[in-house]
Amino acid sequence: MSNISQSGTYRGLVLDRGLSNSSGGHLQLEVTMQATEKYDEENQVWTPFNYEDNEAQAYLNLITSKEKENAINCRSIMRAFGWDGMSFSALNTPDNGLAMQIQWRMGMEEYNGVERCKVQGVAAFDAAPGRKVEKLDAVAVRALDAKYAGILKNLGGGPKPKTATPKAPAPAPVPAVQADPTSGATSAPAPSVPPAGVVPAQSEQAMSPSTVKSAKRGRKPRVPANPPVAPPTAPIPVPAMAETSTTTKPMDQGAAWEKAYNAAHNAGKTDLDITNNWVAVINEIGGDEAVGADWSSVAAKVLAALGV
């Protein structure tokens, strides 16, 4: 038997699989497959594939050149083989319960002037055939919204705070007139009364001629024996001060993701680990609506699940 030389969508048996290093030294999953059926695009049916050239070799990079997970390949492998993404060693053991039937796409690619038919992607054995756009599910999309909240905010969207800090009420104005507690009539505030024996300073125009003359000669002005005393005034009510709120401001979805991501990433966790645990915690709580306005508990649970 030799390799398939025709483009198209195939499905069949997994003959062998295991981990290896690519030519660039990056971790990859190598899979040897044998086709038993080919998809008829025109009639949209699977047809038997009984040709001698019925084998295909897939080389699926798991890690990129930047030492990050290859998200597209990793998700495809998880769907195709039923891999949980928890351990690479599971992919290296052919008889550990992962799927032994698979579907894949092949197409012509040119390299160094030589055109060859190569595997371009894998899928679950019973997946809808044909070249389709790889779409994330709703949970993964919500996780992306949280992860890239800062970018969405710069574009004018993104999560907005659901609560606003209430403003303290302005103090009540002091009344210009005061009420007489005995008669109920209003009057202007009475001037302050100096202590007995002390005469307030007056301008020369307000003084009598004799008083001015006495002051210029250095004599003390005569003080009346019984100076008039102004009637007592009602105390001016002091407006109550607004209580300062000590309630902690809720943490929105974007801030919670940023806190969890930064802490986990600094602890050496991969983006895939962080995203998977984020989605798992939200599902455990019951979805976004069940979380409510404060996402701080989600960040705490994700970090606890990651052991950070």
Backbone torsions as a table, in degrees:
resi	resn	phi	psi	omega
1	MET	NA	150.1	179.1
2	SER	-136.2	179.9	-173.9
3	ASN	-75.4	150.6	177.2
4	ILE	-64.8	139.4	-178.3
5	SER	-119.1	12.7	-178.8
6	GLN	-118.7	135.9	175.6
7	SER	-67.7	154.6	177.4
8	GLY	146.9	-174.9	179.1
9	THR	-108.9	128.8	-176.0
10	TYR	-126.8	162.5	169.0
11	ARG	-148.8	153.7	-176.5
12	GLY	174.7	-144.9	-171.4
13	LEU	-98.6	150.3	171.0
14	VAL	-94.1	110.2	-178.6
15	LEU	-80.2	-36.2	-179.1
16	ASP	-164.7	155.1	175.2
17	ARG	-156.5	155.2	179.5
18	GLY	-179.6	168.6	-179.3
19	LEU	-88.9	145.3	177.0
20	SER	-153.2	176.1	176.9
21	ASN	-105.6	138.4	178.4
22	SER	-73.4	176.5	179.0
23	SER	-62.5	-25.0	178.1
24	GLY	-89.3	1.9	177.6
25	GLY	85.9	19.9	-178.1
26	HIS	-106.2	146.7	-177.1
27	LEU	-63.0	134.9	179.0
28	GLN	-144.3	158.6	174.2
29	LEU	-103.2	124.4	179.5
30	GLU	-105.8	127.3	-175.8
31	VAL	-129.9	131.0	173.4
32	THR	-105.2	125.8	-173.7
33	MET	-126.7	153.0	177.0
34	GLN	-125.3	120.0	-176.2
35	ALA	-77.7	137.2	173.6
36	THR	-117.4	-18.4	179.8
37	GLU	-143.3	152.1	174.4
38	LYS	-128.2	143.1	-176.4
39	TYR	-85.8	126.7	177.5
40	ASP	-85.6	103.8	-176.3
41	GLU	-63.0	-38.1	-175.6
42	GLU	-68.1	-47.1	-177.8
43	ASN	-95.4	-5.6	177.5
44	GLN	55.7	50.0	176.9
45	VAL	-139.8	155.3	173.4
46	TRP	-83.7	135.4	179.3
47	THR	-123.4	148.3	179.2
48	PRO	-59.7	142.6	178.2
49	PHE	-119.2	100.1	-173.5
50	ASN	-111.9	37.1	-179.2
51	TYR	-92.7	156.5	179.3
52	GLU	-68.4	-36.7	178.1
53	ASP	-82.9	80.9	-172.9
54	ASN	-125.7	15.0	178.7
55	GLU	-105.1	156.3	177.1
56	ALA	-146.2	147.2	-179.8
57	GLN	-119.2	123.6	179.6
58	ALA	-108.7	136.6	175.9
59	TYR	-122.7	104.2	-172.3
60	LEU	-111.9	107.7	179.9
61	ASN	-65.5	130.8	176.9
62	LEU	-96.3	-28.0	-177.9
63	ILE	-125.0	137.3	-179.5
64	THR	-85.5	176.1	179.7
65	SER	-66.2	-18.3	178.2
66	LYS	-93.8	16.7	179.6
67	GLU	58.2	37.0	172.8
68	LYS	-114.6	160.2	178.1
69	GLU	-69.5	141.2	174.3
70	ASN	-82.1	95.6	-170.1
71	ALA	-59.3	-42.6	-176.4
72	ILE	-64.1	-49.3	-179.6
73	ASN	-66.2	-40.6	-178.6
74	CYS	-63.5	-42.4	179.2
75	ARG	-67.0	-39.0	178.8
76	SER	-62.8	-41.5	179.8
77	ILE	-66.7	-38.5	179.1
78	MET	-62.7	-40.6	179.4
79	ARG	-74.4	-38.6	-174.5
80	ALA	-73.1	-41.4	-173.8
81	PHE	-104.4	-11.0	-174.2
82	GLY	77.7	22.8	178.7
83	TRP	-72.9	136.6	-177.9
84	ASP	-87.8	-4.4	178.0
85	GLY	75.1	10.9	-176.4
86	MET	-88.4	-26.3	-177.2
87	SER	-152.0	131.8	177.3
88	PHE	-68.9	-26.7	-177.1
89	SER	-62.1	-25.8	179.1
90	ALA	-63.4	-29.2	-179.5
91	LEU	-78.2	-15.4	-174.9
92	ASN	-92.5	-3.4	-178.2
93	THR	-113.2	110.5	-174.0
94	PRO	-65.8	-23.8	-172.8
95	ASP	-115.3	41.8	-177.1
96	ASN	-106.4	18.3	175.1
97	GLY	97.2	-5.7	176.3
98	LEU	-73.2	160.6	-174.6
99	ALA	-56.5	138.3	178.2
100	MET	-109.7	7.0	171.9
101	GLN	-125.0	145.1	-171.2
102	ILE	-152.4	160.9	175.1
103	GLN	-119.9	145.6	-179.8
104	TRP	-150.2	161.8	177.6
105	ARG	-112.9	144.3	178.1
106	MET	-128.3	145.3	178.7
107	GLY	-151.9	163.4	-178.6
108	MET	-82.7	131.7	177.9
109	GLU	-133.6	143.7	-179.3
110	GLU	-106.0	133.3	178.3
111	TYR	-143.0	123.0	-177.6
112	ASN	54.6	39.5	177.2
113	GLY	79.6	1.2	-179.8
114	VAL	-111.8	128.2	-179.9
115	GLU	-96.9	129.2	-178.6
116	ARG	-136.1	156.5	176.7
117	CYS	-92.2	118.2	-173.3
118	LYS	-127.0	155.5	175.8
119	VAL	-70.8	129.1	-177.4
120	GLN	-111.0	-2.7	177.9
121	GLY	167.8	155.8	179.7
122	VAL	-121.2	159.8	179.1
123	ALA	-152.1	170.5	176.9
124	ALA	-63.1	151.6	-175.3
125	PHE	-56.0	-40.6	-176.3
126	ASP	-100.8	19.4	178.3
127	ALA	-69.6	155.9	177.0
128	ALA	-61.5	122.8	-175.1
129	PRO	-76.4	170.8	178.4
130	GLY	101.5	161.9	179.6
131	ARG	-79.3	113.4	-178.0
132	LYS	-128.8	160.1	177.0
133	VAL	-70.7	132.1	178.1
134	GLU	-78.2	106.3	-177.8
135	LYS	-106.5	140.9	175.4
136	LEU	-80.0	154.7	177.0
137	ASP	-78.0	172.9	-172.8
138	ALA	-62.2	-38.0	-179.2
139	VAL	-65.3	-43.6	179.7
140	ALA	-65.2	-35.8	179.2
141	VAL	-66.4	-40.6	177.9
142	ARG	-63.9	-35.7	177.0
143	ALA	-65.5	-36.5	177.1
144	LEU	-65.6	-39.4	178.2
145	ASP	-59.3	-39.7	179.3
146	ALA	-71.6	-41.0	-177.5
147	LYS	-64.0	-41.1	-175.7
148	TYR	-107.1	33.8	-179.0
149	ALA	-59.6	-36.7	-179.9
150	GLY	-63.7	-41.0	179.0
151	ILE	-67.1	-42.8	179.5
152	LEU	-63.4	-36.1	179.3
153	LYS	-65.0	-38.9	177.8
154	ASN	-64.9	-28.0	178.7
155	LEU	-83.8	-3.1	178.9
156	GLY	102.6	-1.5	-179.7
157	GLY	-116.5	-140.9	178.7
158	GLY	82.0	169.4	-178.2
159	PRO	-62.7	137.9	176.4
160	LYS	-111.9	148.4	176.5
161	PRO	-58.8	134.4	-178.2
162	LYS	-87.7	-13.2	179.2
163	THR	-129.8	150.5	179.0
164	ALA	-120.0	145.7	179.0
165	THR	-71.4	123.1	-178.0
166	PRO	-67.0	143.8	178.4
167	LYS	-83.7	143.2	177.9
168	ALA	-70.9	139.9	179.9
169	PRO	-66.0	145.8	178.8
170	ALA	-66.9	143.0	179.2
171	PRO	-63.2	145.4	-178.9
172	ALA	-68.5	140.1	179.8
173	PRO	-66.9	147.1	177.0
174	VAL	-75.2	129.4	-178.1
175	PRO	-64.8	143.4	-179.5
176	ALA	-74.4	-27.3	-179.7
177	VAL	-122.7	157.6	-177.2
178	GLN	-120.8	150.1	-179.9
179	ALA	-90.1	138.7	174.7
180	ASP	-77.5	117.8	-175.0
181	PRO	-65.2	-18.4	-177.2
182	THR	-91.6	-42.9	-174.9
183	SER	-104.7	-17.6	-177.4
184	GLY	85.1	-5.1	179.6
185	ALA	-78.5	158.1	-179.8
186	THR	-105.2	150.2	178.1
187	SER	-151.3	163.8	177.6
188	ALA	-70.4	152.6	179.2
189	PRO	-56.1	134.7	-179.1
190	ALA	-75.2	146.4	177.8
191	PRO	-67.4	154.6	178.3
192	SER	-67.0	147.5	-176.6
193	VAL	-103.5	124.6	179.4
194	PRO	-71.6	161.5	176.8
195	PRO	-61.7	157.0	-179.4
196	ALA	-59.4	135.8	178.5
197	GLY	89.7	-4.5	179.7
198	VAL	-109.9	128.3	-178.2
199	VAL	-103.2	123.7	179.0
200	PRO	-65.3	152.3	-179.8
201	ALA	-67.3	142.4	179.3
202	GLN	-131.9	154.4	174.7
203	SER	-77.2	159.6	-179.3
204	GLU	-62.5	-31.8	-179.9
205	GLN	-66.0	-32.9	-178.1
206	ALA	-81.6	-16.6	-179.1
207	MET	-83.7	155.3	173.4
208	SER	-74.1	157.3	-179.2
209	PRO	-56.4	-39.0	-178.1
210	SER	-68.1	-36.8	179.8
211	THR	-66.6	-42.0	178.6
212	VAL	-61.9	-44.2	-178.5
213	LYS	-62.6	-40.5	179.5
214	SER	-65.7	-38.7	179.8
215	ALA	-64.7	-38.5	-179.2
216	LYS	-69.5	-27.7	179.2
217	ARG	-83.9	-1.6	179.0
218	GLY	87.3	8.5	178.0
219	ARG	-85.3	153.3	177.0
220	LYS	-79.9	134.7	178.3
221	PRO	-67.1	148.8	-179.7
222	ARG	-74.4	132.8	-179.1
223	VAL	-99.8	129.7	178.0
224	PRO	-59.5	147.5	-178.9
225	ALA	-64.4	-43.8	-179.8
226	ASN	-124.1	83.7	-179.6
227	PRO	-65.8	145.4	179.7
228	PRO	-64.2	139.9	179.8
229	VAL	-111.1	130.2	179.5
230	ALA	-69.3	146.5	179.0
231	PRO	-64.3	150.5	-179.9
232	PRO	-64.1	147.0	-179.3
233	THR	-107.1	152.2	177.7
234	ALA	-71.4	141.0	179.6
235	PRO	-62.7	141.2	179.8
236	ILE	-77.7	123.0	-179.3
237	PRO	-64.7	133.8	177.6
238	VAL	-95.3	124.2	-178.0
239	PRO	-63.9	140.7	179.7
240	ALA	-67.4	136.4	179.2
241	MET	-78.0	140.3	178.8
242	ALA	-67.1	136.4	178.0
243	GLU	-67.6	135.2	179.3
244	THR	-80.2	125.5	-178.8
245	SER	-74.0	131.4	178.1
246	THR	-106.4	9.9	-178.7
247	THR	-71.5	132.0	178.5
248	THR	-70.0	135.6	-179.8
249	LYS	-66.3	131.3	-179.4
250	PRO	-59.5	149.0	177.7
251	MET	-94.8	120.9	-178.3
252	ASP	-78.0	177.9	-173.3
253	GLN	-62.0	-44.6	-177.9
254	GLY	-64.0	-42.6	179.9
255	ALA	-66.5	-36.7	179.5
256	ALA	-65.9	-43.4	178.4
257	TRP	-62.5	-44.6	-178.2
258	GLU	-61.2	-40.9	178.9
259	LYS	-63.7	-48.5	-178.1
260	ALA	-65.8	-43.4	-176.9
261	TYR	-64.6	-48.4	-177.3
262	ASN	-62.2	-44.3	-178.7
263	ALA	-66.0	-43.8	-179.1
264	ALA	-69.3	-40.2	-179.8
265	HIS	-64.9	-40.8	177.4
266	ASN	-65.5	-24.3	178.1
267	ALA	-86.8	3.8	176.3
268	GLY	93.1	10.1	179.7
269	LYS	-81.2	146.0	-179.1
270	THR	-82.3	161.9	178.1
271	ASP	-60.1	-37.4	-179.2
272	LEU	-65.3	-43.4	178.1
273	ASP	-60.9	-44.2	-177.3
274	ILE	-64.9	-46.7	-178.7
275	THR	-63.4	-44.0	-179.2
276	ASN	-61.5	-42.4	-179.8
277	ASN	-71.7	-35.4	175.7
278	TRP	-59.5	-49.5	-179.1
279	VAL	-63.6	-40.0	-179.2
280	ALA	-64.1	-40.5	-179.7
281	VAL	-66.2	-42.4	179.4
282	ILE	-63.4	-42.1	177.8
283	ASN	-63.0	-39.4	180.0
284	GLU	-64.5	-37.4	179.3
285	ILE	-71.5	-32.6	179.5
286	GLY	122.1	15.7	177.8
287	GLY	102.2	172.6	-176.6
288	ASP	-56.5	-43.5	-176.1
289	GLU	-63.2	-33.0	-179.2
290	ALA	-73.7	-23.6	179.5
291	VAL	-67.3	-43.7	-179.4
292	GLY	89.3	-155.4	-174.4
293	ALA	-83.3	-26.2	-175.7
294	ASP	-104.1	113.9	-177.3
295	TRP	-100.3	9.9	-177.6
296	SER	-62.4	-33.9	179.9
297	SER	-67.4	-31.9	178.6
298	VAL	-64.8	-45.9	178.9
299	ALA	-60.2	-41.4	-178.8
300	ALA	-65.2	-41.6	-179.7
301	LYS	-68.2	-37.8	178.2
302	VAL	-63.2	-45.3	179.8
303	LEU	-65.6	-36.6	177.8
304	ALA	-66.3	-39.7	178.9
305	ALA	-64.7	-32.6	179.5
306	LEU	-84.8	-5.6	-179.4
307	GLY	73.4	29.8	-179.7
308	VAL	-99.5	NA	NA
